[in-house]
Structures are given as structure tokens and as C-alpha cells.
Amino acid sequence: MTEPRIDTTRLQRLARAYTESAVFYAAIDLDLFTHVSGGARSIADLATAMGTSELNAERLVVVALAMGLIEYAGDGSIVNAADCEKFMVKGSGRYAGPWMTFTRHEVPDWFTLTAKLTDPTPPSELGMYDDLTVERARKYHSATYSIGMGAGRRFCRTVDLVGKKHLLDLGGGSGAYSINAVQVFEGLKATVFDLPPVTVVTQEYLDRNGVADRVDTCGGDFINDPLPTGCDVAVMASNLPIYSAENIAKVVAKTFAALEPGGEMHLIGETLNAEGVGPLDAALWGMAEINFGSGGRSHTVTDCINYFEAAGFVDVGNTDFVPGTLTRTTGRKPTA
Ligand SMILES: C[S@@+](CC[C@H](N)C(=O)[O-])C[C@H]1O[C@@H](n2cnc3c(N)ncnc32)[C@H](O)[C@@H]1O
């Protein structure tokens, strides 16, 4: 048996992986997927629609084909890959462009990572949320809303809240989870708890979705401020890598104390597997926190289960929420 040949292909790809992000951003900027969907199906048509030379349209098309973002149909015309057609066409309700470019401003930071890794400055607690303004929160949540509504719908498909009375949406942001939950589950009310500048923006999304009579907001810091009481279900989504183990354990324990007996908590976040070996996405979200000077890190499935059990939750479990990206840790507060 001959040993598999070891070569540098993978390492070379990694060394230039940033070029793929750059091409994807350019395709978004030039509305490549929107033009393809709108009928520009050849390089010449795309060049006209995007305002590029034919040579540059061809360069973009060649890379996008290689990345699987667009494809050739049977007649040789260019069509979007299924995910690009669903999520990358402007004007569609599912358009996720703001989310795809959500971290674009961090690009220069990633390329000074070496210096950051050796910087001895101690981390701050709130990281990117230090000095948050309403304006920054509005921009930030235009992106989280574009992806959060889908996640909120998924939450309502996978978690049965029939009979629940009041949802506490910790770090609820745009309110995407609460908006979906009160629309799906009759009689349910919700409170979005988030930093004060964010709740101004949350209110705008609640008004826009016609749920302001069923969802209210509460401004505060879930690490240091008291949490609203009287809720029988709590969700905390997409906050996990932003915080240290101590602070996630603290919020889970505070939520346990605030919930009604019999209430349940769902912690949704990018989570490493039990061995701490991937998925890569969860590992990178933990690393991204270095760019904001926070104490955030990646947490494993086992860490999450431990936070819940240490808080006193029973029936603790962890399940995939979006396979390869997000898991959901759940637990129930005993009735006595
Ligand atoms: C990535 S967003 C997720 C928003 C929403 N849960 C979703 O999934 O669409 C994280 C949210 O948590 C909020 N957050 C972070 N730290 C917080 C804290 N210490 N207290 C209250 N809210 C916080 C942020 O302001 C932001 O709205």
C-alpha cells in the first residue's frame, strides 16, 4: 500500500482564502445575483448591467462559477445557484446581503491579528457593545434582522411554545425571535431585553411588524442588571461567543432565577462540538471577538450543558439548530 501523497494544495488554498471573500463582496456590490435573476444571463449582458468591461465581467463570472455561486443552465445561459437565487437577489423578502457583508468592516482588523494575539491589554466586558449608539445599533440590526427572521421562524418550527405565556428574549436585537413567536403562538407575549440604544431600534421593528401590542422592550445589560421576572420561557440567541465562560454562566444562572417555576430556557449560539474540534464557524466567531477587545470565546456543547446544570436547570440537552453553525441548549426550571 502506498502512503497518500502529501502536498501543499490545501495550504495554498488557505493562504489565499481571503480572495474568495473579496470576490463575493464585489459580486454583492455589483448586484451580480440580482442581475442574473433579472435576466442578464450572458457575460455581455452582465457587463452592461454591472457597468464593467466584458473582460472584468468574465473574470467575475469565471470565479463565481468556480465558487458555485452561479451555474450554467442546459442552454448555456447563466443562472444563480439555488442559495444565491433565494437569498442574494435584491428586492426579495429573503435578501440577506446586509448579513453577508455584516463583518466586512472587520477585514483590516483580521489582517493585524498577529499583533492582537500578542497584545497584553486585558479584555473589556462589553467588547463591541461598549459606547453603542442608536445609529450604530440601527445599522447593526438591519443586518441581524435580514438573517434573524429566518432563525426566528426556525425557532418557532422546532420549539413548541403552545400554552406558554411570556417569552423573555435576551439580547433580542431586532426582536426577530419574539416577532415570529407571538405571530405563531396565540396568546404569547414577549419582552425583548437588550442594551438601551438597541431597544429604540427594536421598537421600530416591532411597529413595522405590527406586534407592538404583544411585544415590549426592556433596556439593560443582561450581565449586570436585574432581568424581568414573570416569564415562563427565555431565549438567548447569537450571543454565545461574545462572552466569557463566567459571564455566560452568570446570565444562565440569572435567567434560571428570573424564570417562573416550570419555565424553560433556550440558548442558541455558535457552539464547538464536545471535543472542541470545530465546526470552524464556531471557532472563528470566538476568534472574531479579539477584534473588539472583548473577553469572548468559543464555547463547547459540554460547556453549555454545564452552564445549565450548574444553574439548576433539569432535562438539559443540546441539539443542532442550524447544523454546522448553531446549536440549541435547553433546560427546564423545576416546579418545586
Ligand atoms: C448578534 S445580536 C443577536 C440578536 C437576536 N438575538 C437575533 O438572533 O437576531 C446580539 C444582541 O445581543 C445584545 N447584547 C449583547 N450583550 C448584551 C448585554 N450585556 N445585555 C443586553 N443585551 C446584550 C446586543 O445588543 C445585540 O442586540
Ligand as a Chemical Component Dictionary entry (heavy atoms), coordinates in Angstrom:
data_LIG
# 
_chem_comp.id                   LIG 
_chem_comp.type                 NON-POLYMER 
_chem_comp.pdbx_formal_charge   0 
_chem_comp.three_letter_code    LIG 
# 
loop_
_chem_comp_atom.comp_id 
_chem_comp_atom.atom_id 
_chem_comp_atom.alt_atom_id 
_chem_comp_atom.type_symbol 
_chem_comp_atom.charge 
_chem_comp_atom.model_Cartn_x 
_chem_comp_atom.model_Cartn_y 
_chem_comp_atom.model_Cartn_z 
_chem_comp_atom.pdbx_ordinal 
LIG C1  C1  C 0  -25.882 39.135 17.373 1  
LIG S1  S1  S 1  -27.187 40.043 18.090 2  
LIG C2  C2  C 0  -28.477 38.825 18.135 3  
LIG C3  C3  C 0  -29.853 39.432 18.126 4  
LIG C4  C4  C 0  -31.002 38.422 18.157 5  
LIG N1  N1  N 0  -30.948 37.585 19.332 6  
LIG C5  C5  C 0  -31.021 37.576 16.905 7  
LIG O1  O1  O 0  -30.596 36.423 16.978 8  
LIG O2  O2  O -1 -31.468 38.073 15.847 9  
LIG C6  C6  C 0  -26.719 40.132 19.805 10 
LIG C7  C7  C 0  -27.619 41.045 20.611 11 
LIG O3  O3  O 0  -27.306 40.890 21.999 12 
LIG C8  C8  C 0  -27.293 42.176 22.590 13 
LIG N2  N2  N 0  -26.428 42.147 23.773 14 
LIG C9  C9  C 0  -25.110 41.851 23.809 15 
LIG N3  N3  N 0  -24.642 41.982 25.056 16 
LIG C10 C10 C 0  -25.678 42.375 25.840 17 
LIG C11 C11 C 0  -25.813 42.651 27.224 18 
LIG N4  N4  N 0  -24.775 42.568 28.050 19 
LIG N5  N5  N 0  -27.025 42.995 27.688 20 
LIG C12 C12 C 0  -28.091 43.075 26.838 21 
LIG N6  N6  N 0  -28.022 42.815 25.514 22 
LIG C13 C13 C 0  -26.828 42.467 25.015 23 
LIG C14 C14 C 0  -26.744 43.077 21.501 24 
LIG O4  O4  O 0  -27.048 44.434 21.752 25 
LIG C15 C15 C 0  -27.428 42.515 20.276 26 
LIG O5  O5  O 0  -28.674 43.107 20.083 27 
# 
loop_
_chem_comp_bond.comp_id 
_chem_comp_bond.atom_id_1 
_chem_comp_bond.atom_id_2 
_chem_comp_bond.value_order 
_chem_comp_bond.pdbx_ordinal 
LIG C1  S1  SING 1  
LIG S1  C2  SING 2  
LIG S1  C6  SING 3  
LIG C2  C3  SING 4  
LIG C3  C4  SING 5  
LIG C4  N1  SING 6  
LIG C4  C5  SING 7  
LIG C5  O1  DOUB 8  
LIG C5  O2  SING 9  
LIG C6  C7  SING 10 
LIG C7  O3  SING 11 
LIG C7  C15 SING 12 
LIG O3  C8  SING 13 
LIG C8  N2  SING 14 
LIG C8  C14 SING 15 
LIG N2  C9  SING 16 
LIG N2  C13 SING 17 
LIG C9  N3  DOUB 18 
LIG N3  C10 SING 19 
LIG C10 C11 SING 20 
LIG C10 C13 DOUB 21 
LIG C11 N4  SING 22 
LIG C11 N5  DOUB 23 
LIG N5  C12 SING 24 
LIG C12 N6  DOUB 25 
LIG N6  C13 SING 26 
LIG C14 O4  SING 27 
LIG C14 C15 SING 28 
LIG C15 O5  SING 29 
# 
